Amino acid sequence: MTEYEEVLSCDRSTRPGQAVRPPSGGGPPVLYDGDDAFPAGQEAVEDLAEQIGSLAAIRVINDPEDLSAYGLDEPALQASVTAGDGTAVTLLLGDMSDSYCYAKRTDSDTVYTVSTDLSENLESLELLDLAAIPGFPDLGTDTISSLTWESGGTTLTLTKTETETAGAESGDSSSSESAEETEPAWDVNGTAIPSDNSAFTSLMAQLSSLAFDACYDYKGEADTLAACGLDTPVGVLTVIYGEGETLTLTIGALDGAGDSYYAQLSGDPAVYLLSADSVDSLISLSAQELTAAEEDETETASDASSSSTS
């Protein structure tokens, strides 16, 4: 029904003006035609454009009845694509059954039945579904040199230092020197963090897998930031990593469902959703937990046994 190797733009006209353009040849991020501030995600837009531009017919109705018989006189959805050679086509999508949807090109009288996938996808599509979502850099004990968590008037600064340890003895029997090795040691506000501290381990595990779930708002206007609690945040995380690079993540209020926090990266006006479960170790972080020594299970069992026999 439609077959284009390259699609320059696509538009779902039930929301007029929302056209997004996949870049040709892997160019820069595409923009929302109605607002140059909208950062469309290349992969999401290209997937949509490909679905519209390669729509296959299940059945061809060459001599159709009146368009009202197919719901095409007042179509529920309308999708337009522009091919790489400038050819434009508009698709009308009408009534749906469980297995197919009626469709028609505006430049032809032929009616088709097509898969319901496109209609269902377009019907549920929101502009923010096409927004680019930034990833996080590689964050872990190997790459992070320090991090600061500011929350509720308390500041926790975790700093890594490399300490020298005696390594394996040299294989040369004439030399008594041993190879020196280094291993990281962490402290919080100047107090050492035990190497087996579970709170620290959980924190680093969560930082290494940080990821936004969705884009909530791409403009980041003052009233939106206030409504999302980003003007008075739950906390601000600053991480120094790599070759002295800095990442600052501001975490605002929980969303209405209580499942995600509103969050924002420095230098990016957009507001994103961050799973509450993915940052619970960070939110509950305390110096007391970070400096607590892990209780030895053997000692605990021995103490319990002694208590029961006394």
C-alpha positions in Angstrom: 0.0 0.0 0.0 2.9 2.3 0.8 6.5 1.5 0.0 9.2 4.1 0.5 12.9 3.4 1.2 13.4 6.8 2.8 10.8 8.8 4.7 11.5 12.5 5.3 8.6 13.3 7.5 5.5 11.8 9.0 2.4 13.4 10.5 -0.6 12.2 12.5 -3.1 14.8 11.5 -5.5 14.3 14.3 -3.0 16.4 16.2 -2.4 19.0 13.5 1.2 20.2 12.9 2.9 17.4 14.8 5.3 16.4 12.1 8.7 14.9 13.0 11.5 14.3 10.5 13.9 11.4 10.7 17.3 12.7 9.7 18.7 11.4 6.4 22.0 9.6 6.7 22.2 9.7 10.5 22.2 13.4 10.8 21.5 15.5 13.9 18.4 14.9 16.1 15.1 15.8 14.3 12.8 18.4 15.6 9.1 18.8 16.1 7.9 21.1 13.3 5.6 23.1 15.6 8.3 23.8 18.2 12.1 23.7 17.5 12.7 23.0 21.2 11.3 19.5 20.9 14.1 16.9 20.7 12.6 14.0 18.8 14.4 10.7 19.3 15.9 9.4 16.1 15.1 5.7 16.6 11.5 6.3 17.7 10.7 8.5 14.8 12.4 6.3 12.3 10.5 3.3 13.6 7.2 5.2 13.2 8.2 6.4 9.7 9.1 2.9 8.6 5.8 1.6 9.8 3.8 4.2 7.9 6.1 4.1 4.8 6.0 0.3 4.4 2.3 -0.5 5.1 1.2 -3.7 3.5 -2.3 -4.4 2.3 -4.1 -7.6 3.5 -6.9 -7.2 1.0 -7.5 -4.8 -1.9 -11.0 -3.5 -2.6 -10.8 -2.1 -6.1 -14.5 -1.3 -6.4 -15.5 0.0 -3.0 -18.9 1.0 -1.7 -19.4 4.5 -0.3 -16.6 5.5 2.0 -19.0 5.6 4.9 -19.3 1.8 4.8 -15.6 1.7 5.9 -15.5 4.6 8.2 -13.4 6.5 5.7 -15.8 9.4 5.1 -14.8 10.7 8.5 -11.6 8.8 9.3 -10.6 8.2 12.9 -7.0 8.8 12.0 -5.0 10.3 9.2 -1.3 9.8 8.6 0.9 11.6 6.1 4.4 10.7 4.9 6.8 12.4 2.6 9.3 10.2 0.8 13.0 11.0 0.1 12.1 12.0 -3.4 9.5 14.5 -2.2 6.5 12.3 -3.0 3.8 12.9 -0.4 0.9 10.5 0.5 -1.8 10.8 3.0 -3.4 7.6 4.5 -6.9 7.6 5.9 -7.6 5.0 8.6 -11.2 4.0 9.2 -13.2 1.3 11.0 -11.3 -1.5 12.7 -12.2 -5.1 13.5 -10.2 -7.5 15.6 -7.9 -8.4 12.8 -7.8 -5.5 10.3 -8.4 -1.8 9.7 -9.8 -0.1 6.6 -7.4 2.2 4.9 -7.3 4.5 1.8 -4.8 6.7 0.2 -6.2 10.2 -0.7 -4.6 9.9 -4.2 -6.6 6.8 -5.0 -10.1 5.4 -4.9 -9.0 2.0 -3.8 -9.8 0.8 -0.3 -7.5 -1.6 1.6 -7.6 -3.7 4.7 -4.4 -3.5 6.7 -3.1 -4.6 10.0 -4.5 -2.9 13.0 -1.0 -2.3 14.4 -0.5 1.1 12.8 -3.9 2.4 13.8 -3.5 1.2 17.4 0.0 2.7 17.6 -1.1 6.1 16.1 -4.3 6.2 18.3 -2.3 5.8 21.5 0.7 7.9 20.3 1.6 11.0 22.4 4.2 13.5 21.2 6.4 12.7 24.2 6.6 9.1 23.1 8.8 10.3 20.3 11.1 12.4 22.6 14.8 11.5 22.9 15.7 10.2 26.3 19.3 10.7 27.3 21.4 7.9 28.7 23.7 8.1 31.7 27.5 7.7 31.5 29.3 4.6 32.9 29.0 5.2 36.6 30.7 2.8 39.0 33.4 2.4 41.6 36.0 2.3 38.8 34.9 5.5 37.1 33.5 7.6 39.9 36.1 9.7 41.9 33.6 11.4 44.2 29.9 12.0 44.6 27.8 14.4 46.7 24.2 13.9 47.8 22.4 17.0 49.1 19.0 16.3 50.7 17.0 17.8 53.6 19.7 20.1 54.6 22.3 17.3 54.9 25.3 16.9 52.6 27.1 13.6 52.1 30.3 13.6 50.1 31.8 10.3 49.2 35.4 10.4 48.1 37.6 7.7 46.6 41.3 7.4 47.3 43.7 4.9 46.0 45.8 3.2 48.7 48.9 1.1 48.1 48.9 -2.5 49.2 51.7 -5.1 49.2 51.3 -7.3 46.2 52.7 -10.7 45.4 56.4 -11.2 46.0 58.7 -10.9 43.0 59.6 -14.3 41.3 63.2 -13.2 41.4 64.7 -14.9 44.5 67.5 -12.3 44.5 65.1 -9.5 45.1 63.1 -9.0 48.3 61.0 -6.4 46.7 57.3 -7.1 46.2 55.1 -5.5 43.5 52.9 -2.7 44.8 49.3 -2.6 44.0 46.5 -0.1 44.7 43.0 -0.6 45.8 40.2 2.0 46.2 39.2 3.2 49.6 36.0 5.3 50.1 35.0 7.7 52.9 31.9 9.7 53.6 32.6 13.2 55.0 36.0 12.0 56.0 35.0 8.8 57.8 36.0 5.5 56.2 33.4 3.4 54.6 34.0 -0.4 55.3 34.8 -2.3 52.1 31.9 -4.7 52.7 29.3 -2.1 53.6 26.0 -3.1 52.1 24.5 0.4 51.8 27.5 1.5 49.7 27.3 -1.6 47.6 23.6 -1.0 46.9 24.2 2.6 46.1 26.9 1.9 43.5 24.8 -0.9 42.0 21.9 1.6 41.5 24.2 4.3 40.1 25.6 1.9 37.6 22.2 1.2 36.2 20.5 4.6 36.3 18.1 5.2 33.4 15.2 7.4 32.7 11.9 5.7 31.9 10.2 8.5 29.9 10.2 12.1 29.1 7.5 14.0 31.1 8.0 17.5 29.7 10.6 18.9 27.3 10.3 22.7 27.9 11.1 22.8 31.6 9.2 26.0 32.3 9.1 27.4 35.8 5.6 26.4 36.6 6.2 22.8 35.5 9.4 22.6 37.5 7.5 23.8 40.6 4.7 21.4 40.0 7.2 18.6 39.8 9.0 19.6 43.0 12.2 20.4 41.1 12.4 23.9 42.6 12.5 22.4 46.1 14.0 18.9 45.3 14.1 15.8 47.4 17.8 15.8 46.6 20.6 16.8 44.2 23.3 14.3 43.2 26.6 15.5 41.8 29.0 12.9 40.5 32.6 13.5 39.4 33.6 10.7 37.0 36.0 9.8 34.2 38.5 12.5 33.4 37.0 15.1 35.8 33.6 15.2 34.1 30.6 16.3 36.2 27.0 14.9 36.2 24.3 16.7 38.2 20.9 15.0 38.7 18.1 16.8 40.5 15.3 14.6 41.9 12.0 16.2 42.6 8.6 14.9 43.8 7.0 11.6 43.3 4.5 11.4 40.5 0.8 10.9 41.2 1.1 7.1 41.1 4.0 7.2 43.5 6.1 5.0 41.2 8.5 7.5 39.7 10.3 10.7 40.6 10.5 13.7 38.4 14.1 14.3 37.6 16.3 16.7 35.6 19.9 16.7 34.4 21.9 19.9 34.5 22.1 21.6 31.1 18.9 19.9 29.9 15.6 21.7 30.4 13.5 18.5 30.0 11.9 16.7 32.9 12.1 12.9 33.0 10.6 10.1 35.0 12.9 8.0 37.1 11.7 4.8 38.7 11.4 5.2 42.5 12.8 1.7 43.0 15.9 2.6 41.0 17.1 5.3 43.4 15.7 4.1 46.8 19.3 3.5 48.1 20.2 7.1 47.2 17.1 8.6 48.7 17.6 6.9 52.0 21.3 7.4 52.1 22.8 8.3 55.5 26.4 8.6 56.9 25.4 6.2 59.7 24.5 3.4 57.3 27.6 4.0 55.1 30.0 3.8 58.0 28.4 0.8 59.8 30.5 -2.3 59.9 28.7 -5.4 58.7 28.0 -7.9 61.5 29.8 -11.2 61.1 27.2 -14.0 60.6 29.5 -16.5 62.5 29.9 -14.1 65.4 26.1 -13.5 65.5 25.4 -17.2 65.5 28.0 -17.8 68.3 26.5 -14.9 70.4 23.1 -16.3 70.0 24.3 -19.8 71.0 26.0 -18.4 74.1 22.9 -16.5 75.1 20.8 -19.6 74.9 23.1 -21.7 77.0 23.7 -19.2 79.7 
